[in-house]
Amino acid sequence: MTENQEEKISDRFKKVRLYFRKGQKDFALGANIKQSQVSEIENNKRNITSSIYLALEDAYGINRKWLESGNGEMILSPNHENARDLGEVGHLIEPGETPFIDLGEGKYIMVVPLVNEYAYAGYLSGYKDPEYLDELPKHTIIVDKHHKGSYRAFEVVGDSMDNNTNESIMDRSIATGREIQQHLWTSKFHTHRFKDYVIVHKTQGIIIKRIINHDVETGVITCHSLNPNKQLYADFDIHLDDVKQMFNIVVVTQKR
């Protein structure tokens, strides 16, 4: 069986959308189709009809033959108004929540859902909803390996983690984190390797702090702000029973 035969039409359909760097809603609007159709096609619950093929060709210059079989070029005309230079991206090596685009020469673009300040409130109720996550803006970083796991990027709000050193996580920077699955919370966090974390708290929302202690027996973590003003940013404890998600921060993209 060939690689093209193994790859599903739903995978190629999603590859098209990611190529244009659009969420399901914007991609559907651009082709004048319904967002529900995009979602169902990507989840292999709906076939692509002739009218949808035509809409994709008209809106984005997508090659029907490529969508059906994987043969030929993805884009019929590189001069289409929505098209980007194919040389800008390689091929999608893993569809899903955290896709990776192979650039060649050991480099990959990692495509991560971005929870910006405006999404903070809605994230608490939508963090497990695939459609909600898909509609979040996307943050991309270039990495030198294909990382496993679930990743999110969070816009930093406030200066609690700013101490004017190279450790700072400044206001409006983007912190990308790898999720720590809940069954691992009973083991001590590797705070010597990953010092800073994104904590999704049930009532306090999204918290970005350094963890300076993890009491495994009680399930309590001690959170620390880098900002030296301890009148404003004193250390405090959180019980993990009150936490929805934990991410260890692996990359910080600072504001300019």
N, C-alpha and C positions, 0 to 999 in steps of 0.2 A: 504494500500500500504506500502511495506517495505521500509526501508532506502535505500537498494541496488537498488530497483526498481526506487526510486525517483531520484537517482544519475544517470546522463547521462554517456554514454560511453566516451564522449568528456571530461567530468570532470575527469574520472579515467585515461584517457590517459594523461592529464596534470599532474595529481597526480604522475604518473610514472616519467615524466620528472623532476618534482620538487624533487622527491625522490633522483634522481641522480644528482641534483643540476646543471642542464645544461640548457643553453638557447636553443631556437628552432634550431639554426644553428648547434651547437655542438651535440645536441641530434640526429638530422637528419644525420649528418656525421658519428656518431657512429654506426647507424643502416643501413648506406648506402641507405638512402632514401632521398627524396627532402625536403628542408625546407618548400616549399609551401604546401607539403602534411601534414606536422606537423601542420602548421598554420590552414589549412582548417579543419583538424580533430578536433582541439581544439575549433574552432569556429562553430562546428557542421555543416560544409558545405560539408563534405566528409565522406563516410563510410570507415572503416578500411577493406582493402582487405585481402585475404588470404596471399598474398605475404608480406604485411606489418606485419601481425601477425607473420609470420615466421621470418622476419627480426628482429623484437623486441625480439623474443624468442632466436634467435641465438646471438644477440648483447648484450642483457641485462638479459636474462633468465626470461622474462615476461610470466606469465601464461595467455594464451588466454582465458581460462574459466573465470578468474577473470576480465579481461578487458570486456568481453561480458556481464557478469551478476553481477559482484561484489562478487561472491561466491569463496571460496577457498583462497589460498595465492597469494599475488601479485607476488612474486618471486618464480619460480619453484625450484631453488636451491640456498641456501644461500652461496654456495661456488663459484657461478659464479664470474668471474674475475672482473666484473663491480659492483657487488652487495655490498651494505653496510649492516651492521648489522641492522635488522629491529628494534632492541631495541634502536637504536640511535634516531629514530623519531617516533612520534605517527601518528595519522591520520590527513589528511588535512581537516580542517573544513570549509574553504571558498576558492574556486578557485577564481582567478582574479588577478588584478594588485598587490594587497597586500595580499597574502595568509598567513594564520596562521596554524601552525602545533601544534596540541594539544599534549603536552608531559605528561599530567596527573598531578595531585596534584596542579592544579591551575597555571601551567606554560605553556607558548606557545612560539614557535619559530615564529618570525615575519620575513617574507621574503620580502625584499625591493629592488627595482631597485637602483643600485649604479651608480651615475654619477661621474666617476673619472676624473682626470685632462685631460686625452686624449679624453674624451667624451664632454668636455665643449663646443667646437665649434659646434659640431653636434647636441647638445641638443636643441639649439635655434630653429632649423628647425624641429626636430623630436619629441619634447616633447608631441605632441598630437597623435603620430603614435603608435598604440598598438604593432606593430611588432618591431619597433625601440626600444621601452621600454623593450620588452621581450628579446631583444638581449643584453641589458646592463648587466654587471656583477651584481651579487646579494650580498646584505649585509644582514646578519642575526643578530638579537638581541633577547634575551630572555626577555619576558614581563610577567606580572602576570594577564593580562586581554586581552580580545579580543577587540582591538581598531577599531572603525569605521573611515572611511575617507580614503583619498588618501595620501600615504606617499612616500617620496624619500629620498635617502641618497646621500650626496655630499662629495667628497673628498675636504678638505680644502687646498687651495694653498696660501702660504705666511704667514707672521707673523703679519698681521694687527690686529688680534684678540688675540694676546698673550701679556699679561701684567705680566707674571710670578706669577699669583695667580691661585687659583682653579677655577676661572671663565674663564680662558684662553681656547680658541679654537685654538689649535696649528696647525702649518703646518703639513699636511699629516694625521691629524685626520679625522674622519668621522662624519659628522653632519647629523642626521636623522631628517626630518621635516614633519609636517602634513600640507597639502595644505590648505590655506585659500581661499575659493571660491570667485570669483570676486564680486558676489552680496553682499558679506559681507564687501567689502572694503570701503563702504560708512559709516560704523559704526567704531567707534574708536577702534583701535587694543588694545588688552589686554596686553599692554607693562609692566604692573605690575606683570603679571603672566608669560608671555613669553617675555623675554627681547631681545633675539637674533633671527635673521631671515635669511633665504635664499631668496634673491631677484633675480628673473630672468628678467634682463633688456633687452629691445629690442636692444640696441646698445652696452651697456657695458658688457653684458653677465651675468655670475653668480657672485653675490655679497653676501658676508656673513658679516653681520654687526649687531650691536645693534641699535634698533630704540629708540630714546630718545624723539621724538615728532611726533604726527600724527595730522595734521590740517585737520579735516574732511571737512570743508567748501571749502578749496582750493584743497584738494586731494594731499597734499604734506607731505612727511615723511622726517624726519631728521635722517641721518645715522651717527653712531658714531663707531669709532674703539677703542678697548680696549688698543692697544699699546699706551704708553704715548708719543711717538714721534709725536707731532702734526704738525711738519714741514712736515713730510712725510704723516701723516694720520690725516688730518684735517676733521672736521665734514662737511657734505655736504647734500644738499637736493635733493630729487628725486620726480618727479611728477608721480603719479600712472598711469596716461595715458600712460607712457612710460614703463610700467611693464607688462610682460606676466604672471608671476606666483609669488605667495608669499607663503612661508612656515614658520611656527613658529617652531623653533628648539626644539625638545623634548628630544633627547638623543645625547650625544657626546661621541664617542669612541675615546679616545686619543691614539696617537702613543706611543710606548714604546721605 
